[in-house]
Amino acid sequence: MSEGILSAWPMLAMFVVVYFFMIAPQMKRGKQEKKFAADLKRGDKVVTKSGLHGKIFEINEKDASCILETMSGKLKYDRSAISMEMSKALSVAATKKREK
């Protein structure tokens, strides 16, 4: 009986390591991205995952989309297409620029 438990121990330890180093951080990041998309508001400067820079012109709650105003016009994007990391970096850089 104890041999069965001892042979299952490495597999259990591997699962715990995989959970804490891969699964849990991914779930935390997913929650942060959902909160970021929900907190978007008109006038926020954002960057899409494809690299398009723009400012939110309008937010549509029905289909979870938003209209971005760019230098070339207005484009409709899904909220999930907005990059959380790039947008936060853009807002931090703008804040530092204003402080100078």
Gaussian input, Z-matrix of N, CA and C with variables (Angstrom, degrees):
# hf/3-21g

backbone

0 1
 N
 C     1     B1
 C     2     B2     1     A1
 N     3     B3     2     A2     1     D1
 C     4     B4     3     A3     2     D2
 C     5     B5     4     A4     3     D3
 N     6     B6     5     A5     4     D4
 C     7     B7     6     A6     5     D5
 C     8     B8     7     A7     6     D6
 N     9     B9     8     A8     7     D7
 C    10    B10     9     A9     8     D8
 C    11    B11    10    A10     9     D9
 N    12    B12    11    A11    10    D10
 C    13    B13    12    A12    11    D11
 C    14    B14    13    A13    12    D12
 N    15    B15    14    A14    13    D13
 C    16    B16    15    A15    14    D14
 C    17    B17    16    A16    15    D15
 N    18    B18    17    A17    16    D16
 C    19    B19    18    A18    17    D17
 C    20    B20    19    A19    18    D18
 N    21    B21    20    A20    19    D19
 C    22    B22    21    A21    20    D20
 C    23    B23    22    A22    21    D21
 N    24    B24    23    A23    22    D22
 C    25    B25    24    A24    23    D23
 C    26    B26    25    A25    24    D24
 N    27    B27    26    A26    25    D25
 C    28    B28    27    A27    26    D26
 C    29    B29    28    A28    27    D27
 N    30    B30    29    A29    28    D28
 C    31    B31    30    A30    29    D29
 C    32    B32    31    A31    30    D30
 N    33    B33    32    A32    31    D31
 C    34    B34    33    A33    32    D32
 C    35    B35    34    A34    33    D33
 N    36    B36    35    A35    34    D34
 C    37    B37    36    A36    35    D35
 C    38    B38    37    A37    36    D36
 N    39    B39    38    A38    37    D37
 C    40    B40    39    A39    38    D38
 C    41    B41    40    A40    39    D39
 N    42    B42    41    A41    40    D40
 C    43    B43    42    A42    41    D41
 C    44    B44    43    A43    42    D42
 N    45    B45    44    A44    43    D43
 C    46    B46    45    A45    44    D44
 C    47    B47    46    A46    45    D45
 N    48    B48    47    A47    46    D46
 C    49    B49    48    A48    47    D47
 C    50    B50    49    A49    48    D48
 N    51    B51    50    A50    49    D49
 C    52    B52    51    A51    50    D50
 C    53    B53    52    A52    51    D51
 N    54    B54    53    A53    52    D52
 C    55    B55    54    A54    53    D53
 C    56    B56    55    A55    54    D54
 N    57    B57    56    A56    55    D55
 C    58    B58    57    A57    56    D56
 C    59    B59    58    A58    57    D57
 N    60    B60    59    A59    58    D58
 C    61    B61    60    A60    59    D59
 C    62    B62    61    A61    60    D60
 N    63    B63    62    A62    61    D61
 C    64    B64    63    A63    62    D62
 C    65    B65    64    A64    63    D63
 N    66    B66    65    A65    64    D64
 C    67    B67    66    A66    65    D65
 C    68    B68    67    A67    66    D66
 N    69    B69    68    A68    67    D67
 C    70    B70    69    A69    68    D68
 C    71    B71    70    A70    69    D69
 N    72    B72    71    A71    70    D70
 C    73    B73    72    A72    71    D71
 C    74    B74    73    A73    72    D72
 N    75    B75    74    A74    73    D73
 C    76    B76    75    A75    74    D74
 C    77    B77    76    A76    75    D75
 N    78    B78    77    A77    76    D76
 C    79    B79    78    A78    77    D77
 C    80    B80    79    A79    78    D78
 N    81    B81    80    A80    79    D79
 C    82    B82    81    A81    80    D80
 C    83    B83    82    A82    81    D81
 N    84    B84    83    A83    82    D82
 C    85    B85    84    A84    83    D83
 C    86    B86    85    A85    84    D84
 N    87    B87    86    A86    85    D85
 C    88    B88    87    A87    86    D86
 C    89    B89    88    A88    87    D87
 N    90    B90    89    A89    88    D88
 C    91    B91    90    A90    89    D89
 C    92    B92    91    A91    90    D90
 N    93    B93    92    A92    91    D91
 C    94    B94    93    A93    92    D92
 C    95    B95    94    A94    93    D93
 N    96    B96    95    A95    94    D94
 C    97    B97    96    A96    95    D95
 C    98    B98    97    A97    96    D96
 N    99    B99    98    A98    97    D97
 C   100   B100    99    A99    98    D98
 C   101   B101   100   A100    99    D99
 N   102   B102   101   A101   100   D100
 C   103   B103   102   A102   101   D101
 C   104   B104   103   A103   102   D102
 N   105   B105   104   A104   103   D103
 C   106   B106   105   A105   104   D104
 C   107   B107   106   A106   105   D105
 N   108   B108   107   A107   106   D106
 C   109   B109   108   A108   107   D107
 C   110   B110   109   A109   108   D108
 N   111   B111   110   A110   109   D109
 C   112   B112   111   A111   110   D110
 C   113   B113   112   A112   111   D111
 N   114   B114   113   A113   112   D112
 C   115   B115   114   A114   113   D113
 C   116   B116   115   A115   114   D114
 N   117   B117   116   A116   115   D115
 C   118   B118   117   A117   116   D116
 C   119   B119   118   A118   117   D117
 N   120   B120   119   A119   118   D118
 C   121   B121   120   A120   119   D119
 C   122   B122   121   A121   120   D120
 N   123   B123   122   A122   121   D121
 C   124   B124   123   A123   122   D122
 C   125   B125   124   A124   123   D123
 N   126   B126   125   A125   124   D124
 C   127   B127   126   A126   125   D125
 C   128   B128   127   A127   126   D126
 N   129   B129   128   A128   127   D127
 C   130   B130   129   A129   128   D128
 C   131   B131   130   A130   129   D129
 N   132   B132   131   A131   130   D130
 C   133   B133   132   A132   131   D131
 C   134   B134   133   A133   132   D132
 N   135   B135   134   A134   133   D133
 C   136   B136   135   A135   134   D134
 C   137   B137   136   A136   135   D135
 N   138   B138   137   A137   136   D136
 C   139   B139   138   A138   137   D137
 C   140   B140   139   A139   138   D138
 N   141   B141   140   A140   139   D139
 C   142   B142   141   A141   140   D140
 C   143   B143   142   A142   141   D141
 N   144   B144   143   A143   142   D142
 C   145   B145   144   A144   143   D143
 C   146   B146   145   A145   144   D144
 N   147   B147   146   A146   145   D145
 C   148   B148   147   A147   146   D146
 C   149   B149   148   A148   147   D147
 N   150   B150   149   A149   148   D148
 C   151   B151   150   A150   149   D149
 C   152   B152   151   A151   150   D150
 N   153   B153   152   A152   151   D151
 C   154   B154   153   A153   152   D152
 C   155   B155   154   A154   153   D153
 N   156   B156   155   A155   154   D154
 C   157   B157   156   A156   155   D155
 C   158   B158   157   A157   156   D156
 N   159   B159   158   A158   157   D157
 C   160   B160   159   A159   158   D158
 C   161   B161   160   A160   159   D159
 N   162   B162   161   A161   160   D160
 C   163   B163   162   A162   161   D161
 C   164   B164   163   A163   162   D162
 N   165   B165   164   A164   163   D163
 C   166   B166   165   A165   164   D164
 C   167   B167   166   A166   165   D165
 N   168   B168   167   A167   166   D166
 C   169   B169   168   A168   167   D167
 C   170   B170   169   A169   168   D168
 N   171   B171   170   A170   169   D169
 C   172   B172   171   A171   170   D170
 C   173   B173   172   A172   171   D171
 N   174   B174   173   A173   172   D172
 C   175   B175   174   A174   173   D173
 C   176   B176   175   A175   174   D174
 N   177   B177   176   A176   175   D175
 C   178   B178   177   A177   176   D176
 C   179   B179   178   A178   177   D177
 N   180   B180   179   A179   178   D178
 C   181   B181   180   A180   179   D179
 C   182   B182   181   A181   180   D180
 N   183   B183   182   A182   181   D181
 C   184   B184   183   A183   182   D182
 C   185   B185   184   A184   183   D183
 N   186   B186   185   A185   184   D184
 C   187   B187   186   A186   185   D185
 C   188   B188   187   A187   186   D186
 N   189   B189   188   A188   187   D187
 C   190   B190   189   A189   188   D188
 C   191   B191   190   A190   189   D189
 N   192   B192   191   A191   190   D190
 C   193   B193   192   A192   191   D191
 C   194   B194   193   A193   192   D192
 N   195   B195   194   A194   193   D193
 C   196   B196   195   A195   194   D194
 C   197   B197   196   A196   195   D195
 N   198   B198   197   A197   196   D196
 C   199   B199   198   A198   197   D197
 C   200   B200   199   A199   198   D198
 N   201   B201   200   A200   199   D199
 C   202   B202   201   A201   200   D200
 C   203   B203   202   A202   201   D201
 N   204   B204   203   A203   202   D202
 C   205   B205   204   A204   203   D203
 C   206   B206   205   A205   204   D204
 N   207   B207   206   A206   205   D205
 C   208   B208   207   A207   206   D206
 C   209   B209   208   A208   207   D207
 N   210   B210   209   A209   208   D208
 C   211   B211   210   A210   209   D209
 C   212   B212   211   A211   210   D210
 N   213   B213   212   A212   211   D211
 C   214   B214   213   A213   212   D212
 C   215   B215   214   A214   213   D213
 N   216   B216   215   A215   214   D214
 C   217   B217   216   A216   215   D215
 C   218   B218   217   A217   216   D216
 N   219   B219   218   A218   217   D217
 C   220   B220   219   A219   218   D218
 C   221   B221   220   A220   219   D219
 N   222   B222   221   A221   220   D220
 C   223   B223   222   A222   221   D221
 C   224   B224   223   A223   222   D222
 N   225   B225   224   A224   223   D223
 C   226   B226   225   A225   224   D224
 C   227   B227   226   A226   225   D225
 N   228   B228   227   A227   226   D226
 C   229   B229   228   A228   227   D227
 C   230   B230   229   A229   228   D228
 N   231   B231   230   A230   229   D229
 C   232   B232   231   A231   230   D230
 C   233   B233   232   A232   231   D231
 N   234   B234   233   A233   232   D232
 C   235   B235   234   A234   233   D233
 C   236   B236   235   A235   234   D234
 N   237   B237   236   A236   235   D235
 C   238   B238   237   A237   236   D236
 C   239   B239   238   A238   237   D237
 N   240   B240   239   A239   238   D238
 C   241   B241   240   A240   239   D239
 C   242   B242   241   A241   240   D240
 N   243   B243   242   A242   241   D241
 C   244   B244   243   A243   242   D242
 C   245   B245   244   A244   243   D243
 N   246   B246   245   A245   244   D244
 C   247   B247   246   A246   245   D245
 C   248   B248   247   A247   246   D246
 N   249   B249   248   A248   247   D247
 C   250   B250   249   A249   248   D248
 C   251   B251   250   A250   249   D249
 N   252   B252   251   A251   250   D250
 C   253   B253   252   A252   251   D251
 C   254   B254   253   A253   252   D252
 N   255   B255   254   A254   253   D253
 C   256   B256   255   A255   254   D254
 C   257   B257   256   A256   255   D255
 N   258   B258   257   A257   256   D256
 C   259   B259   258   A258   257   D257
 C   260   B260   259   A259   258   D258
 N   261   B261   260   A260   259   D259
 C   262   B262   261   A261   260   D260
 C   263   B263   262   A262   261   D261
 N   264   B264   263   A263   262   D262
 C   265   B265   264   A264   263   D263
 C   266   B266   265   A265   264   D264
 N   267   B267   266   A266   265   D265
 C   268   B268   267   A267   266   D266
 C   269   B269   268   A268   267   D267
 N   270   B270   269   A269   268   D268
 C   271   B271   270   A270   269   D269
 C   272   B272   271   A271   270   D270
 N   273   B273   272   A272   271   D271
 C   274   B274   273   A273   272   D272
 C   275   B275   274   A274   273   D273
 N   276   B276   275   A275   274   D274
 C   277   B277   276   A276   275   D275
 C   278   B278   277   A277   276   D276
 N   279   B279   278   A278   277   D277
 C   280   B280   279   A279   278   D278
 C   281   B281   280   A280   279   D279
 N   282   B282   281   A281   280   D280
 C   283   B283   282   A282   281   D281
 C   284   B284   283   A283   282   D282
 N   285   B285   284   A284   283   D283
 C   286   B286   285   A285   284   D284
 C   287   B287   286   A286   285   D285
 N   288   B288   287   A287   286   D286
 C   289   B289   288   A288   287   D287
 C   290   B290   289   A289   288   D288
 N   291   B291   290   A290   289   D289
 C   292   B292   291   A291   290   D290
 C   293   B293   292   A292   291   D291
 N   294   B294   293   A293   292   D292
 C   295   B295   294   A294   293   D293
 C   296   B296   295   A295   294   D294
 N   297   B297   296   A296   295   D295
 C   298   B298   297   A297   296   D296
 C   299   B299   298   A298   297   D297

   B1=1.4495
   B2=1.5306
   B3=1.3164
   B4=1.4567
   B5=1.5345
   B6=1.3437
   B7=1.4685
   B8=1.5304
   B9=1.3164
   B10=1.4604
   B11=1.5156
   B12=1.3061
   B13=1.4580
   B14=1.5262
   B15=1.3314
   B16=1.4660
   B17=1.5295
   B18=1.3120
   B19=1.4649
   B20=1.5363
   B21=1.3185
   B22=1.4684
   B23=1.5304
   B24=1.3113
   B25=1.4583
   B26=1.5355
   B27=1.3369
   B28=1.4789
   B29=1.5360
   B30=1.3223
   B31=1.4609
   B32=1.5268
   B33=1.3056
   B34=1.4622
   B35=1.5273
   B36=1.3220
   B37=1.4664
   B38=1.5304
   B39=1.3317
   B40=1.4693
   B41=1.5259
   B42=1.3058
   B43=1.4579
   B44=1.5259
   B45=1.3290
   B46=1.4666
   B47=1.5315
   B48=1.3213
   B49=1.4645
   B50=1.5190
   B51=1.3229
   B52=1.4634
   B53=1.5284
   B54=1.3152
   B55=1.4546
   B56=1.5314
   B57=1.3399
   B58=1.4587
   B59=1.5267
   B60=1.3112
   B61=1.4626
   B62=1.5233
   B63=1.3335
   B64=1.4647
   B65=1.5271
   B66=1.2906
   B67=1.4620
   B68=1.5276
   B69=1.3187
   B70=1.4677
   B71=1.5327
   B72=1.3379
   B73=1.4673
   B74=1.5273
   B75=1.3218
   B76=1.4611
   B77=1.5280
   B78=1.3174
   B79=1.4613
   B80=1.5313
   B81=1.3332
   B82=1.4638
   B83=1.5288
   B84=1.3160
   B85=1.4625
   B86=1.5353
   B87=1.3283
   B88=1.4662
   B89=1.5223
   B90=1.3310
   B91=1.4691
   B92=1.5253
   B93=1.3417
   B94=1.4670
   B95=1.5249
   B96=1.3398
   B97=1.4598
   B98=1.5276
   B99=1.3339
   B100=1.4608
   B101=1.5265
   B102=1.3320
   B103=1.4655
   B104=1.5246
   B105=1.3289
   B106=1.4573
   B107=1.5254
   B108=1.3289
   B109=1.4698
   B110=1.5275
   B111=1.3207
   B112=1.4648
   B113=1.5282
   B114=1.3335
   B115=1.4654
   B116=1.5256
   B117=1.3233
   B118=1.4648
   B119=1.5198
   B120=1.3258
   B121=1.4533
   B122=1.5201
   B123=1.3014
   B124=1.4544
   B125=1.5284
   B126=1.3140
   B127=1.4571
   B128=1.5168
   B129=1.3392
   B130=1.4639
   B131=1.5230
   B132=1.3328
   B133=1.4525
   B134=1.5223
   B135=1.3297
   B136=1.4633
   B137=1.5243
   B138=1.3372
   B139=1.4563
   B140=1.5222
   B141=1.3220
   B142=1.4604
   B143=1.5218
   B144=1.3209
   B145=1.4587
   B146=1.5197
   B147=1.3331
   B148=1.4620
   B149=1.5263
   B150=1.3462
   B151=1.4536
   B152=1.5140
   B153=1.3181
   B154=1.4568
   B155=1.5252
   B156=1.3358
   B157=1.4636
   B158=1.5194
   B159=1.3202
   B160=1.4510
   B161=1.5148
   B162=1.3161
   B163=1.4610
   B164=1.5245
   B165=1.3156
   B166=1.4577
   B167=1.5211
   B168=1.3193
   B169=1.4547
   B170=1.5216
   B171=1.3428
   B172=1.4647
   B173=1.5271
   B174=1.3323
   B175=1.4619
   B176=1.5200
   B177=1.3313
   B178=1.4618
   B179=1.5324
   B180=1.3164
   B181=1.4649
   B182=1.5274
   B183=1.3365
   B184=1.4691
   B185=1.5238
   B186=1.3303
   B187=1.4658
   B188=1.5238
   B189=1.3321
   B190=1.4703
   B191=1.5216
   B192=1.3111
   B193=1.4600
   B194=1.5185
   B195=1.3215
   B196=1.4551
   B197=1.5241
   B198=1.2923
   B199=1.4615
   B200=1.5175
   B201=1.3411
   B202=1.4524
   B203=1.5095
   B204=1.3069
   B205=1.4534
   B206=1.5293
   B207=1.3206
   B208=1.4564
   B209=1.5208
   B210=1.3118
   B211=1.4591
   B212=1.5289
   B213=1.3260
   B214=1.4654
   B215=1.5228
   B216=1.3141
   B217=1.4624
   B218=1.5147
   B219=1.3248
   B220=1.4618
   B221=1.5170
   B222=1.3343
   B223=1.4602
   B224=1.5250
   B225=1.3273
   B226=1.4640
   B227=1.5245
   B228=1.3365
   B229=1.4618
   B230=1.5128
   B231=1.3105
   B232=1.4493
   B233=1.5260
   B234=1.3112
   B235=1.4698
   B236=1.5164
   B237=1.3156
   B238=1.4614
   B239=1.5256
   B240=1.3264
   B241=1.4691
   B242=1.5206
   B243=1.3174
   B244=1.4624
   B245=1.5205
   B246=1.3198
   B247=1.4586
   B248=1.5221
   B249=1.3228
   B250=1.4514
   B251=1.5281
   B252=1.3278
   B253=1.4605
   B254=1.5235
   B255=1.3246
   B256=1.4577
   B257=1.5316
   B258=1.3138
   B259=1.4581
   B260=1.5153
   B261=1.3349
   B262=1.4658
   B263=1.5205
   B264=1.3239
   B265=1.4623
   B266=1.5241
   B267=1.3238
   B268=1.4599
   B269=1.5217
   B270=1.3299
   B271=1.4593
   B272=1.5229
   B273=1.3440
   B274=1.4659
   B275=1.5246
   B276=1.3297
   B277=1.4714
   B278=1.5262
   B279=1.3199
   B280=1.4602
   B281=1.5286
   B282=1.3223
   B283=1.4602
   B284=1.5300
   B285=1.3283
   B286=1.4615
   B287=1.5267
   B288=1.3189
   B289=1.4528
   B290=1.5333
   B291=1.3310
   B292=1.4650
   B293=1.5196
   B294=1.3519
   B295=1.4592
   B296=1.5201
   B297=1.3168
   B298=1.4683
   B299=1.4623
   A1=111.17
   A2=116.99
   A3=119.57
   A4=111.52
   A5=117.39
   A6=119.87
   A7=110.68
   A8=118.07
   A9=121.98
   A10=111.81
   A11=116.56
   A12=121.32
   A13=110.47
   A14=116.41
   A15=120.13
   A16=111.76
   A17=117.68
   A18=119.19
   A19=111.60
   A20=117.83
   A21=121.16
   A22=111.74
   A23=117.48
   A24=121.77
   A25=113.72
   A26=120.29
   A27=119.28
   A28=112.88
   A29=116.97
   A30=120.34
   A31=110.52
   A32=117.34
   A33=121.86
   A34=110.72
   A35=116.89
   A36=120.75
   A37=110.57
   A38=117.53
   A39=120.38
   A40=110.50
   A41=118.40
   A42=121.50
   A43=110.82
   A44=117.18
   A45=121.14
   A46=109.99
   A47=117.65
   A48=121.42
   A49=110.26
   A50=117.85
   A51=121.58
   A52=110.02
   A53=117.52
   A54=120.72
   A55=110.81
   A56=116.89
   A57=119.61
   A58=113.84
   A59=118.44
   A60=119.80
   A61=114.25
   A62=118.18
   A63=119.57
   A64=113.22
   A65=118.43
   A66=121.67
   A67=111.33
   A68=118.59
   A69=121.57
   A70=112.17
   A71=120.28
   A72=118.79
   A73=113.26
   A74=116.95
   A75=120.22
   A76=110.75
   A77=117.44
   A78=120.95
   A79=110.44
   A80=117.17
   A81=121.15
   A82=110.06
   A83=116.92
   A84=121.21
   A85=110.86
   A86=116.92
   A87=120.88
   A88=111.83
   A89=116.58
   A90=120.57
   A91=110.80
   A92=116.77
   A93=120.37
   A94=110.88
   A95=117.40
   A96=120.64
   A97=111.40
   A98=117.50
   A99=120.50
   A100=110.69
   A101=116.93
   A102=120.76
   A103=109.98
   A104=117.45
   A105=121.36
   A106=110.57
   A107=117.10
   A108=120.84
   A109=110.84
   A110=116.79
   A111=120.02
   A112=112.09
   A113=117.18
   A114=121.38
   A115=113.84
   A116=118.01
   A117=119.57
   A118=110.00
   A119=115.65
   A120=119.20
   A121=109.57
   A122=115.46
   A123=121.51
   A124=109.97
   A125=116.33
   A126=121.50
   A127=114.50
   A128=118.33
   A129=121.13
   A130=110.08
   A131=116.62
   A132=120.86
   A133=107.49
   A134=115.52
   A135=120.75
   A136=110.62
   A137=114.18
   A138=122.65
   A139=106.47
   A140=117.49
   A141=120.18
   A142=109.49
   A143=116.52
   A144=121.07
   A145=111.88
   A146=117.38
   A147=120.71
   A148=111.89
   A149=117.70
   A150=121.59
   A151=115.53
   A152=118.72
   A153=122.01
   A154=109.95
   A155=116.51
   A156=122.00
   A157=108.61
   A158=116.56
   A159=119.80
   A160=111.41
   A161=114.45
   A162=122.20
   A163=107.17
   A164=117.02
   A165=120.39
   A166=108.93
   A167=115.46
   A168=122.25
   A169=110.53
   A170=115.99
   A171=120.27
   A172=108.45
   A173=116.25
   A174=121.58
   A175=108.27
   A176=116.10
   A177=122.27
   A178=107.96
   A179=117.24
   A180=121.93
   A181=112.19
   A182=117.67
   A183=120.93
   A184=112.35
   A185=116.91
   A186=119.57
   A187=112.78
   A188=117.99
   A189=123.82
   A190=111.88
   A191=115.70
   A192=119.87
   A193=109.41
   A194=114.90
   A195=119.89
   A196=108.85
   A197=115.19
   A198=120.83
   A199=107.22
   A200=115.43
   A201=121.61
   A202=109.93
   A203=115.50
   A204=121.21
   A205=106.81
   A206=115.89
   A207=121.59
   A208=108.67
   A209=116.28
   A210=120.23
   A211=111.12
   A212=117.51
   A213=120.53
   A214=113.69
   A215=118.25
   A216=120.49
   A217=111.61
   A218=115.62
   A219=121.82
   A220=109.26
   A221=115.64
   A222=122.23
   A223=109.52
   A224=116.22
   A225=121.35
   A226=108.72
   A227=116.39
   A228=122.85
   A229=109.58
   A230=116.03
   A231=122.07
   A232=107.83
   A233=117.59
   A234=120.22
   A235=112.14
   A236=117.51
   A237=120.08
   A238=112.10
   A239=118.37
   A240=121.74
   A241=111.83
   A242=117.84
   A243=120.82
   A244=108.61
   A245=115.88
   A246=122.20
   A247=110.35
   A248=115.52
   A249=120.24
   A250=110.90
   A251=118.24
   A252=121.57
   A253=111.38
   A254=116.51
   A255=120.80
   A256=110.60
   A257=117.63
   A258=121.29
   A259=111.18
   A260=116.53
   A261=119.31
   A262=110.44
   A263=117.63
   A264=120.90
   A265=110.41
   A266=116.79
   A267=121.28
   A268=110.91
   A269=117.97
   A270=120.78
   A271=111.23
   A272=118.11
   A273=121.06
   A274=109.73
   A275=117.14
   A276=120.63
   A277=110.62
   A278=117.92
   A279=121.32
   A280=111.63
   A281=116.68
   A282=121.16
   A283=110.08
   A284=117.94
   A285=121.35
   A286=110.42
   A287=116.68
   A288=121.02
   A289=110.17
   A290=116.54
   A291=120.91
   A292=112.07
   A293=116.52
   A294=120.86
   A295=112.17
   A296=117.91
   A297=121.78
   A298=111.66
   D1=-43.31
   D2=-178.08
   D3=-70.15
   D4=-26.85
   D5=177.30
   D6=-66.16
   D7=-36.57
   D8=178.07
   D9=-64.41
   D10=-41.42
   D11=178.68
   D12=-67.41
   D13=-42.68
   D14=-179.81
   D15=-66.31
   D16=-33.84
   D17=-179.67
   D18=-76.24
   D19=-23.20
   D20=178.69
   D21=-86.43
   D22=-15.63
   D23=-177.11
   D24=-58.34
   D25=-47.70
   D26=179.88
   D27=-61.07
   D28=-37.72
   D29=179.56
   D30=-66.30
   D31=-41.09
   D32=177.38
   D33=-64.68
   D34=-42.75
   D35=178.81
   D36=-63.25
   D37=-39.47
   D38=178.09
   D39=-64.03
   D40=-41.09
   D41=178.72
   D42=-61.67
   D43=-43.38
   D44=179.79
   D45=-62.42
   D46=-43.85
   D47=179.80
   D48=-63.89
   D49=-45.30
   D50=179.67
   D51=-61.79
   D52=-41.39
   D53=-179.41
   D54=-61.84
   D55=-50.11
   D56=-174.78
   D57=-74.27
   D58=-24.61
   D59=-178.72
   D60=-100.87
   D61=-15.32
   D62=-177.43
   D63=-126.12
   D64=-52.14
   D65=-172.13
   D66=-75.12
   D67=-49.98
   D68=-177.46
   D69=-61.60
   D70=-45.78
   D71=177.83
   D72=-63.14
   D73=-35.08
   D74=178.74
   D75=-66.55
   D76=-39.70
   D77=177.62
   D78=-65.83
   D79=-40.10
   D80=178.75
   D81=-63.67
   D82=-42.97
   D83=179.64
   D84=-64.16
   D85=-40.08
   D86=177.63
   D87=-60.58
   D88=-41.87
   D89=177.96
   D90=-64.49
   D91=-40.49
   D92=179.37
   D93=-64.54
   D94=-40.73
   D95=-179.97
   D96=-66.24
   D97=-39.14
   D98=177.32
   D99=-64.41
   D100=-41.61
   D101=178.46
   D102=-64.99
   D103=-41.20
   D104=179.20
   D105=-61.66
   D106=-44.97
   D107=-179.76
   D108=-65.25
   D109=-36.32
   D110=179.92
   D111=-72.52
   D112=-28.45
   D113=-177.37
   D114=-88.13
   D115=-0.14
   D116=178.97
   D117=-63.03
   D118=142.50
   D119=179.04
   D120=-139.83
   D121=166.63
   D122=-177.95
   D123=-61.76
   D124=134.19
   D125=178.89
   D126=97.26
   D127=-12.17
   D128=178.13
   D129=-66.76
   D130=136.37
   D131=174.01
   D132=-87.81
   D133=128.84
   D134=-174.98
   D135=-135.10
   D136=166.81
   D137=174.02
   D138=-129.30
   D139=131.21
   D140=178.05
   D141=-80.13
   D142=166.76
   D143=179.17
   D144=-65.49
   D145=-20.03
   D146=177.10
   D147=-88.39
   D148=-3.26
   D149=174.78
   D150=100.11
   D151=6.88
   D152=179.96
   D153=-79.95
   D154=127.00
   D155=178.20
   D156=-95.76
   D157=140.36
   D158=178.32
   D159=-170.78
   D160=-178.88
   D161=179.46
   D162=-122.18
   D163=138.29
   D164=-178.45
   D165=-69.14
   D166=122.75
   D167=-179.37
   D168=-96.52
   D169=-40.14
   D170=-177.26
   D171=-153.03
   D172=145.78
   D173=177.33
   D174=-119.25
   D175=129.07
   D176=179.67
   D177=-106.17
   D178=114.47
   D179=-178.38
   D180=-75.51
   D181=-26.76
   D182=-175.38
   D183=-62.98
   D184=-49.32
   D185=-176.17
   D186=-114.04
   D187=18.69
   D188=177.18
   D189=53.37
   D190=45.13
   D191=178.16
   D192=-121.11
   D193=170.24
   D194=175.45
   D195=-146.27
   D196=154.99
   D197=178.16
   D198=-104.80
   D199=123.44
   D200=179.44
   D201=-99.06
   D202=136.14
   D203=175.98
   D204=-98.32
   D205=120.55
   D206=179.17
   D207=-117.40
   D208=-179.39
   D209=178.93
   D210=-68.43
   D211=-24.08
   D212=-178.16
   D213=-98.67
   D214=-4.29
   D215=179.18
   D216=145.25
   D217=-159.87
   D218=-178.78
   D219=-111.75
   D220=136.98
   D221=-179.16
   D222=-130.73
   D223=142.89
   D224=178.79
   D225=-96.44
   D226=126.99
   D227=179.75
   D228=-130.35
   D229=155.26
   D230=171.84
   D231=-76.89
   D232=144.68
   D233=-179.01
   D234=-59.95
   D235=-31.74
   D236=-179.30
   D237=-69.81
   D238=-12.11
   D239=179.28
   D240=-83.86
   D241=-2.95
   D242=-179.76
   D243=-90.74
   D244=128.42
   D245=-177.22
   D246=-81.18
   D247=123.59
   D248=-179.34
   D249=-68.47
   D250=-45.05
   D251=-175.83
   D252=-65.98
   D253=-47.36
   D254=-177.33
   D255=-66.22
   D256=-38.80
   D257=-179.07
   D258=-68.27
   D259=-40.59
   D260=177.93
   D261=-66.07
   D262=-40.04
   D263=178.25
   D264=-63.35
   D265=-38.58
   D266=178.76
   D267=-64.63
   D268=-42.39
   D269=-178.89
   D270=-71.06
   D271=-34.37
   D272=177.46
   D273=-66.73
   D274=-42.56
   D275=179.02
   D276=-64.02
   D277=-39.66
   D278=178.90
   D279=-66.17
   D280=-37.47
   D281=178.64
   D282=-66.42
   D283=-43.79
   D284=178.97
   D285=-63.52
   D286=-37.39
   D287=-179.09
   D288=-65.89
   D289=-39.42
   D290=179.37
   D291=-67.22
   D292=-33.94
   D293=-177.31
   D294=-69.62
   D295=-25.87
   D296=-177.95
   D297=-73.63

